[in-house]
Amino acid sequence: MTLTPITERFVLHWGEMGSRWGVNRTVAQIHALLFVLGRPLAAEDIADALGVARSNVSNSLRELGNWNLVRITHVLGDRRDFFETSSDVWELMRTIVRERKLREFDPTLAMLNETLIDAAFSSEAAEQQKRIRETQALMQSLSSWADDMLKLEPSLLIKIVRLGGKIQRFFNVVNVTNVRASAK
């Protein structure tokens, strides 16, 4: 399979970004290829398109499966396994956020919670206790917020993301209104 220059650029860049995000380059390239082509591919076709070893493709597909980013499907008349990913970028983003939260964020929050109830915590200096408590509170708030955002329908999530900095203006207006009301 020969990739168009645009598809190749997309796949190569996604692989580079994957490396920066701590994801194996080939894993990221395979995901990008499945996403951008938007159709199921057999492992042999993936290896051919990317010019990588079939064993590397197998290991990468297993990793993508562990992240819930690919699924196996079948094509009528072909006994091979084919692999596909969601074509919905918002669903992919939600899956990645959910999986990274589960693997990276939640264990840190659990450690902080365990630290706060550890009897030895009370013998730490007050400043260290304060910083650990503040870190736990921040992470707990972010965890709850992420859980709430992951439950939203994509259409509402898109609207919230597009609000961006506009939300700050809303809260500044609310704060000014509250200050004026309390001054009366």
C-alpha positions in Angstrom: 0.0 0.0 0.0 1.3 3.4 -1.0 0.4 6.4 1.1 -0.3 9.8 -0.4 2.1 12.5 0.7 -0.5 14.1 2.9 -1.4 10.8 4.6 2.3 10.1 5.1 3.0 13.5 6.6 0.1 13.0 9.0 1.2 9.6 10.1 4.9 10.6 10.5 4.0 13.7 12.5 1.6 11.7 14.7 4.5 9.3 15.4 6.8 12.2 16.3 4.1 13.6 18.6 3.6 10.2 20.2 7.2 10.0 21.1 7.0 13.4 22.8 3.9 12.1 24.7 5.7 9.0 25.9 4.1 6.7 23.4 6.1 4.4 21.1 6.5 6.0 17.7 5.2 2.9 15.8 2.2 2.6 18.1 1.3 6.3 17.3 1.9 5.8 13.6 -0.3 2.8 13.4 -3.1 4.6 15.2 -2.7 7.6 12.9 -2.8 5.3 9.8 -6.0 3.6 11.0 -7.6 6.9 11.9 -6.7 8.8 8.7 -7.6 6.0 6.3 -10.8 5.3 8.2 -11.1 1.6 7.3 -10.0 -1.7 8.8 -6.5 -2.9 7.9 -4.8 -6.3 8.3 -1.5 -6.3 10.2 0.3 -7.2 7.0 -1.1 -4.2 5.2 -0.1 -1.9 8.2 3.5 -3.3 8.1 3.7 -2.8 4.4 2.3 0.8 4.5 4.7 1.9 7.3 7.7 -0.2 6.3 8.0 -1.8 9.7 8.4 -5.4 10.9 5.2 -7.5 11.2 6.3 -8.4 14.8 6.5 -4.6 15.6 3.0 -4.2 14.2 1.6 -7.0 16.3 3.1 -5.6 19.5 1.9 -2.1 18.7 -1.6 -3.3 17.9 -1.6 -5.2 21.3 -0.6 -1.9 23.0 -3.3 0.0 21.2 -5.8 -2.6 22.2 -4.7 -2.3 25.8 -5.5 1.4 25.5 -8.9 0.7 24.0 -7.9 2.5 20.8 -8.2 -0.3 18.3 -10.6 -3.2 17.9 -10.5 -6.3 15.9 -13.0 -6.7 13.1 -13.4 -9.2 10.2 -13.9 -8.9 6.5 -16.2 -11.3 4.7 -14.2 -13.9 2.8 -10.9 -13.1 4.6 -9.8 -15.1 7.5 -7.3 -12.5 8.8 -8.0 -10.2 11.7 -8.4 -6.6 10.7 -8.0 -3.6 13.0 -9.9 -0.4 13.1 -10.1 2.7 15.4 -12.9 5.2 16.0 -13.3 7.9 13.3 -14.6 10.3 15.9 -11.8 12.5 17.1 -13.7 13.5 20.2 -14.3 9.9 21.2 -10.6 9.2 20.7 -9.7 12.2 22.9 -12.1 10.9 25.6 -10.6 7.4 25.4 -7.0 8.7 25.6 -7.9 11.1 28.5 -9.8 8.3 30.3 -6.9 5.8 29.9 -4.1 8.3 30.8 -6.1 9.3 33.9 -6.5 5.7 34.9 -2.9 4.8 34.4 -1.1 8.0 35.5 -3.3 10.4 37.4 -5.4 8.1 39.6 -2.3 6.2 41.1 -0.8 9.6 42.1 -4.0 10.7 43.7 -4.3 7.3 45.5 -0.7 7.8 46.8 -1.5 11.3 48.1 -4.7 10.0 49.8 -2.7 7.2 51.5 0.0 9.7 52.5 -2.6 12.0 54.2 -3.9 9.1 56.4 -0.4 7.7 57.2 0.4 8.2 60.9 3.9 9.4 59.9 2.3 12.3 58.0 1.7 14.3 61.2 5.4 14.3 62.0 6.2 16.1 58.7 7.0 19.8 58.9 3.9 22.0 58.7 5.0 23.5 55.4 5.4 20.1 53.8 2.0 18.9 55.1 0.4 22.0 53.7 1.9 21.5 50.2 0.9 17.8 50.2 -2.6 18.7 51.2 -2.8 21.4 48.6 -1.5 19.0 45.9 -4.0 16.3 46.9 -6.9 18.9 46.9 -5.9 20.2 43.5 -5.6 16.7 42.1 -8.9 15.6 43.6 -10.6 18.6 42.0 -9.0 17.9 38.6 -9.9 14.2 38.9 -13.6 15.1 39.6 -13.7 17.6 36.8 -12.2 15.1 34.3 -14.7 12.5 35.4 -17.5 15.0 34.8 -16.2 16.1 31.4 -15.8 12.4 30.3 -19.5 11.8 31.0 -20.7 14.7 28.8 -22.0 14.1 25.3 -19.5 15.1 22.6 -21.7 17.9 21.4 -21.8 19.6 24.8 -18.1 18.9 25.4 -17.3 20.7 22.1 -19.3 23.7 23.2 -17.5 23.8 26.5 -14.1 23.6 24.9 -15.0 26.3 22.4 -15.9 28.6 25.2 -12.2 28.7 26.1 -11.2 32.1 27.5 -14.7 33.4 27.1 -15.6 31.7 30.4 -13.2 34.0 32.2 -15.1 37.1 31.0 -18.3 35.5 32.3 -16.8 35.0 35.8 -15.3 38.5 35.7 -18.8 39.9 35.0 -20.3 37.8 37.8 -17.5 39.0 40.2 -18.1 42.6 39.3 -21.9 42.2 39.7 -21.3 40.5 43.1 -19.0 43.3 44.2 -21.5 46.0 43.2 -24.4 44.1 44.9 -22.4 43.8 48.2 -21.4 47.5 48.1 -25.0 48.6 48.1 
